[in-house]
Amino acid sequence: MIIKLTMAHFLCRVLYGMWFFLAVSSTLRYTLDGPMDRSEVEKISKALADATRLKIFEAISASKHMNCGEIVSMRGVTRATVSHHLKILSEAGLIACRREGQFVYSQAVPETVAAYTRTLRKIARGGKAARRR
């Protein structure tokens, strides 16, 4: 049996394989150590600064999970664009990709968003983000 995968599906599968470890380690770091360090804040801020990435992240966050095909079907978003943006969102810790049968689903990581919000709140009150580790 030959299975034909699109580029978006392939990259989600690769991200899924790498993501599990990253999700566990980043979640533990945020909940145990409190606020994020400066490099993490910068990475998330840059990830969300792009209009297309923000649109993709909003769509994923609004649903329990989305498969790559659903993201690709959004108007104005190509497979290559989705692959690129999913990688950046995943590296920032904002989404996780997981496989269920033949489908790969992306879902938001609320722990990352909570830690990011907590750190921005601290900065807005005159505090500083933790230094890079």
Backbone as CSV, one residue per row, in Angstrom:
resi,resn,N_x,N_y,N_z,CA_x,CA_y,CA_z,C_x,C_y,C_z
1,MET,0.835,-1.177,0.000,0.000,0.000,0.000,0.884,1.245,0.000
2,ILE,0.649,2.140,-0.919,1.419,3.371,-1.023,0.562,4.519,-0.514
3,ILE,1.129,5.320,0.392,0.410,6.468,0.933,1.083,7.726,0.418
4,LYS,0.317,8.578,-0.190,0.847,9.835,-0.712,0.596,10.923,0.337
5,LEU,1.653,11.570,0.784,1.543,12.622,1.790,1.819,13.981,1.178
6,THR,1.073,14.961,1.605,1.368,16.326,1.177,2.515,16.840,2.034
7,MET,3.120,17.939,1.627,4.200,18.543,2.392,3.710,18.937,3.775
8,ALA,2.497,19.470,3.862,1.963,19.877,5.162,1.832,18.684,6.089
9,HIS,1.348,17.549,5.583,1.219,16.365,6.413,2.588,15.855,6.855
10,PHE,3.548,15.858,5.952,4.878,15.381,6.297,5.486,16.220,7.417
11,LEU,5.431,17.536,7.282,6.021,18.377,8.308,5.298,18.250,9.641
12,CYS,3.991,18.080,9.631,3.275,17.873,10.882,3.707,16.575,11.537
13,ARG,3.937,15.550,10.737,4.400,14.285,11.297,5.792,14.452,11.906
14,VAL,6.653,15.178,11.237,7.982,15.439,11.778,7.861,16.253,13.065
15,LEU,7.038,17.289,13.031,6.844,18.107,14.221,6.238,17.291,15.347
16,TYR,5.316,16.400,15.035,4.709,15.568,16.055,5.783,14.724,16.740
17,GLY,6.668,14.151,15.951,7.717,13.320,16.528,8.624,14.103,17.459
18,MET,8.910,15.358,17.135,9.786,16.166,17.972,9.022,16.867,19.085
19,TRP,7.715,17.103,18.877,6.986,17.968,19.781,6.776,17.385,21.164
20,PHE,6.509,16.096,21.277,6.142,15.543,22.570,7.167,15.909,23.638
21,PHE,8.438,15.743,23.347,9.471,16.105,24.311,9.470,17.596,24.605
22,LEU,9.335,18.419,23.573,9.342,19.860,23.781,8.156,20.309,24.627
23,ALA,6.970,19.735,24.378,5.779,20.122,25.136,5.945,19.793,26.609
24,VAL,6.469,18.630,26.904,6.643,18.240,28.302,7.676,19.124,28.973
25,SER,8.814,19.338,28.330,9.867,20.117,28.969,9.469,21.583,29.123
26,SER,8.830,22.194,28.111,8.473,23.596,28.230,7.349,23.793,29.231
27,THR,6.396,22.875,29.297,5.307,22.986,30.265,5.860,22.916,31.676
28,LEU,6.738,21.981,31.931,7.311,21.862,33.269,8.130,23.094,33.634
29,ARG,8.875,23.613,32.690,9.709,24.775,32.969,8.833,25.982,33.309
30,TYR,7.749,26.177,32.596,6.894,27.329,32.852,6.174,27.206,34.184
31,THR,5.667,26.031,34.509,4.897,25.898,35.737,5.786,25.834,36.962
32,LEU,6.991,25.317,36.836,7.870,25.208,37.994,8.655,26.493,38.256
33,ASP,9.073,27.164,37.213,9.941,28.329,37.362,9.215,29.660,37.273
34,GLY,7.917,29.668,37.084,7.191,30.926,36.974,7.313,31.522,35.592
35,PRO,7.688,32.809,35.503,7.686,33.502,34.214,8.710,32.929,33.227
36,MET,8.477,33.204,31.973,9.392,32.786,30.912,10.644,33.652,30.932
37,ASP,11.690,33.133,30.315,12.865,33.982,30.168,12.711,34.845,28.918
38,ARG,13.570,35.815,28.807,13.473,36.810,27.731,13.479,36.186,26.339
39,SER,14.307,35.187,26.097,14.378,34.586,24.754,13.064,33.897,24.390
40,GLU,12.393,33.296,25.356,11.104,32.659,25.080,10.040,33.702,24.759
41,VAL,10.037,34.806,25.481,9.094,35.894,25.218,9.327,36.447,23.817
42,GLU,10.580,36.648,23.454,10.909,37.158,22.126,10.459,36.202,21.030
43,LYS,10.690,34.897,21.219,10.317,33.902,20.215,8.803,33.875,20.000
44,ILE,8.031,33.914,21.087,6.570,33.900,20.963,6.079,35.201,20.344
45,SER,6.659,36.328,20.760,6.245,37.620,20.201,6.494,37.668,18.699
46,LYS,7.640,37.171,18.258,7.942,37.142,16.820,7.004,36.190,16.086
47,ALA,6.683,35.058,16.708,5.786,34.091,16.073,4.402,34.687,15.863
48,LEU,3.915,35.445,16.824,2.575,36.016,16.739,2.532,37.336,15.972
49,ALA,3.685,37.900,15.653,3.731,39.183,14.950,3.335,39.064,13.476
50,ASP,3.464,37.886,12.901,3.107,37.680,11.505,1.596,37.477,11.389
51,ALA,0.950,38.213,10.481,-0.511,38.172,10.338,-1.027,36.785,9.961
52,THR,-0.332,36.097,9.065,-0.771,34.763,8.652,-0.639,33.764,9.796
53,ARG,0.483,33.825,10.518,0.672,32.926,11.656,-0.371,33.183,12.729
54,LEU,-0.665,34.456,12.969,-1.681,34.798,13.963,-3.036,34.234,13.538
55,LYS,-3.353,34.332,12.241,-4.612,33.796,11.713,-4.672,32.280,11.918
56,ILE,-3.580,31.588,11.632,-3.525,30.138,11.817,-3.650,29.794,13.294
57,PHE,-2.935,30.513,14.147,-2.997,30.242,15.586,-4.397,30.499,16.136
58,GLU,-5.042,31.564,15.691,-6.418,31.857,16.128,-7.364,30.730,15.724
59,ALA,-7.214,30.229,14.502,-8.082,29.144,14.025,-7.864,27.873,14.840
60,ILE,-6.615,27.544,15.117,-6.310,26.350,15.916,-6.834,26.524,17.338
61,SER,-6.638,27.705,17.917,-7.073,27.971,19.291,-8.590,27.962,19.431
62,ALA,-9.297,28.357,18.374,-10.760,28.430,18.425,-11.404,27.050,18.396
63,SER,-10.669,26.051,17.966,-11.217,24.693,17.919,-10.415,23.818,18.877
64,LYS,-10.958,22.662,19.167,-10.235,21.724,20.036,-8.921,21.320,19.371
65,HIS,-8.999,21.053,18.085,-7.826,20.732,17.272,-8.207,20.856,15.810
66,MET,-7.216,21.038,14.962,-7.434,21.121,13.511,-6.426,20.221,12.827
67,ASN,-6.879,19.521,11.775,-5.892,18.759,11.027,-5.271,19.663,9.969
68,CYS,-4.177,19.225,9.414,-3.433,20.064,8.472,-4.265,20.426,7.254
69,GLY,-5.100,19.504,6.803,-5.950,19.780,5.652,-6.928,20.911,5.915
70,GLU,-7.472,20.971,7.118,-8.386,22.060,7.482,-7.666,23.398,7.495
71,ILE,-6.433,23.394,7.957,-5.651,24.640,7.978,-5.329,25.075,6.550
72,VAL,-4.944,24.113,5.703,-4.619,24.426,4.311,-5.839,24.982,3.590
73,SER,-7.038,24.501,3.939,-8.252,24.945,3.247,-8.670,26.369,3.611
74,MET,-8.016,26.969,4.588,-8.312,28.370,4.915,-7.949,29.225,3.703
75,ARG,-8.745,30.203,3.406,-8.492,31.041,2.227,-7.157,31.768,2.328
76,GLY,-6.424,31.722,1.240,-5.177,32.465,1.158,-3.982,31.807,1.818
77,VAL,-4.104,30.529,2.186,-3.001,29.840,2.844,-2.649,28.597,2.035
78,THR,-1.417,28.530,1.530,-0.966,27.383,0.740,-0.347,26.326,1.643
79,ARG,-0.124,25.130,1.087,0.506,24.053,1.865,1.883,24.462,2.372
80,ALA,2.661,25.080,1.502,4.012,25.498,1.906,3.948,26.533,3.027
81,THR,2.993,27.448,2.924,2.829,28.471,3.958,2.436,27.846,5.283
82,VAL,1.493,26.912,5.239,1.057,26.233,6.462,2.226,25.498,7.103
83,SER,2.977,24.762,6.325,4.125,24.021,6.855,5.116,24.941,7.542
84,HIS,5.431,26.027,6.892,6.379,26.998,7.443,5.855,27.588,8.758
85,HIS,4.613,28.010,8.756,4.057,28.662,9.941,3.802,27.686,11.088
86,LEU,3.411,26.458,10.785,3.245,25.465,11.843,4.576,25.178,12.529
87,LYS,5.633,25.150,11.754,6.968,24.913,12.326,7.332,26.037,13.293
88,ILE,7.115,27.266,12.899,7.457,28.408,13.756,6.580,28.436,15.011
89,LEU,5.282,28.189,14.850,4.387,28.159,16.012,4.768,27.024,16.961
90,SER,5.160,25.902,16.402,5.573,24.766,17.223,6.881,25.057,17.962
91,GLU,7.845,25.638,17.266,9.124,25.979,17.902,8.942,26.994,19.022
92,ALA,7.940,27.858,18.889,7.646,28.841,19.940,6.874,28.207,21.097
93,GLY,6.435,26.970,20.912,5.700,26.283,21.965,4.220,26.623,22.008
94,LEU,3.716,27.290,20.973,2.315,27.710,20.961,1.365,26.608,20.517
95,ILE,1.838,25.670,19.702,0.997,24.558,19.252,1.739,23.242,19.406
96,ALA,0.959,22.177,19.393,1.505,20.824,19.370,0.798,20.080,18.257
97,CYS,1.532,19.247,17.530,0.942,18.412,16.492,0.969,16.975,16.988
98,ARG,-0.146,16.279,16.792,-0.208,14.875,17.197,-0.942,14.076,16.135
99,ARG,-0.612,12.807,16.068,-1.199,11.938,15.056,-2.304,11.092,15.665
100,GLU,-3.421,11.017,14.952,-4.518,10.117,15.294,-4.878,9.373,14.023
101,GLY,-4.495,8.122,13.949,-4.735,7.354,12.730,-3.970,7.963,11.575
102,GLN,-4.689,8.282,10.497,-4.018,8.850,9.325,-3.967,10.369,9.361
103,PHE,-4.587,10.988,10.353,-4.633,12.443,10.427,-3.651,12.982,11.456
104,VAL,-3.118,14.159,11.173,-2.247,14.865,12.105,-2.977,16.128,12.529
105,TYR,-3.151,16.287,13.829,-3.903,17.412,14.361,-2.980,18.383,15.088
106,SER,-3.281,19.662,14.933,-2.573,20.711,15.672,-3.519,21.244,16.722
107,GLN,-2.985,21.509,17.902,-3.793,22.096,18.959,-2.963,23.109,19.723
108,ALA,-3.638,24.080,20.297,-2.959,25.121,21.064,-2.417,24.529,22.360
109,VAL,-1.350,25.128,22.869,-0.773,24.722,24.154,-1.084,25.833,25.153
110,PRO,-2.142,25.666,25.956,-2.568,26.741,26.858,-1.536,27.102,27.926
111,GLU,-0.692,26.172,28.318,0.336,26.468,29.324,1.321,27.516,28.817
112,THR,1.653,27.434,27.532,2.572,28.414,26.956,1.920,29.790,26.912
113,VAL,0.665,29.838,26.491,-0.055,31.110,26.420,-0.195,31.715,27.819
114,ALA,-0.478,30.882,28.820,-0.620,31.369,30.202,0.706,31.923,30.724
115,ALA,1.792,31.219,30.471,3.107,31.688,30.932,3.504,32.981,30.218
116,TYR,3.208,33.071,28.931,3.501,34.276,28.145,2.711,35.462,28.700
117,THR,1.434,35.255,28.954,0.574,36.301,29.507,1.063,36.742,30.889
118,ARG,1.425,35.772,31.702,1.946,36.061,33.049,3.210,36.922,32.970
119,THR,4.088,36.583,32.054,5.339,37.329,31.906,5.079,38.736,31.374
120,LEU,4.177,38.875,30.389,3.844,40.209,29.871,3.210,41.074,30.962
121,ARG,2.387,40.459,31.796,1.768,41.194,32.901,2.855,41.711,33.862
122,LYS,3.834,40.873,34.122,4.941,41.264,35.007,5.735,42.428,34.390
123,ILE,6.002,42.345,33.094,6.742,43.406,32.404,5.938,44.703,32.430
124,ALA,4.624,44.607,32.206,3.762,45.803,32.185,3.710,46.492,33.544
125,ARG,3.909,45.745,34.613,3.914,46.331,35.966,5.286,46.894,36.339
126,GLY,6.199,46.890,35.390,7.518,47.465,35.652,8.582,46.443,35.975
127,GLY,8.228,45.174,35.968,9.211,44.125,36.212,9.971,43.809,34.945
128,LYS,10.862,42.873,35.047,11.632,42.443,33.886,11.419,40.953,33.676
129,ALA,11.519,40.542,32.422,11.476,39.121,32.116,12.764,38.511,32.657
130,ALA,12.707,37.243,32.996,13.903,36.569,33.496,14.993,36.621,32.421
131,ARG,16.220,36.614,32.867,17.333,36.626,31.902,17.425,35.282,31.200
132,ARG,18.098,35.316,30.065,18.268,34.086,29.293,19.034,33.065,30.109
133,ARG,18.618,31.830,29.934,19.268,30.739,30.689,20.373,30.120,29.905
